[in-house]
Amino acid sequence: MITPIELQSKTFKTGLGYEKRDVENFLNSLLSDYEMMYKENMELKDKINTLNNGLSYYKTIEKTLQKALVLAEKAAEDTKEAAIKEARALEDEAKGKAQVILADAQYELQQLHDKTIQLMRQYDSYKAQFKHLAAAQIELLESDSFKIQIANLDAFARNNFKENDSAYSEAAATESEEAIPDEDFEFYDVNEKEQEL
């Protein structure tokens, strides 16, 4: 492109043709318009270069932001997946602990149930033994051994208090065994009776 200085310094051969003054006036007016257009063109080129540089900068920023966004999305996905895995692991651990606690509780419940049944059986056994013992004691109390008959005491008194005190002592020892028949006066060992029961 021709610069305004080149245009200003341009000379033409003189001779026949156009009038020199008209050509110079036209060239001067053309020079001023051209100079103005040239300056505007240079300014516009500078602006275009500046805008291109800015556009390139913003494109670089855009690429960086896109990369950062992709990385952020990937990090968010990774974090989400890790959180889901951790939540599942915690849930599985909690379920496992709950199952262990439930199994322990069921075991303890079974132990308590078995112990209760055992205690109930012991109670029934002791109750049966006490009933049997009480029945044996009642039977013993109602037996002839514990019956005291007034007639036997009268016969004993008559036979034993006869003549004198000295003879009475000897007679009392022998006649007391004869006066009370064995069938009416049996001696039981209470401990033996309880052991039999």
Phi, psi and omega in degrees: 000140181282133178275162178300326180293318178297321179294321181290324183273000182290132179239151179243156177287141179270150179162206179291148178140220183288157177285135186297319183296317180296320180294317180296318178299317180295318180294322178298315179294319177296321180298316181294318178294319182294319179300317179296317179294322180297314179299316179298318179299316179296317178297318179295321177298317178299317179297319179298317178298316178298315180294321177297317178298316178297318179297317178298317178299314181291328175295320177297315178298319180298316178298317179298316179295321178297316177298315180298320179296317178298315178297320179295318178296318178296317179297320179296318178296315179299316179297318179297314179297318179296318179296319178296317179298316180296319179297318179295319178297316178297320179296315178297318179297316179297319178297318179298314179297319180297320179294321178296315180297318180295317179297317177299317180295319178295321178297314179298321178297318178296319178299314179297321179297313179298318179296320179297316179298318179298315179295322178296320179293318177299318179299313179298321179295314178297321180297317178296319179296317179294323177297315180297317179296316179296319178297320179295320179294318177297317179298320180294317180294329181271357180286168182295338182297329183261006177271126177253119182257131181296325181299320179294323178293321178296316180295321179296316181294319181294317184285334188266338182254062186268271197268287181227175187290322181290315178292331181297321182295315180290318181293326182297321182291318182280319185284336180294324178289324180282327185290326182255113181291153181297328183291334181269342188222080178264143176257127178247141171275113185298322180296320177298318182297319180293323180291326178296325181288000000 
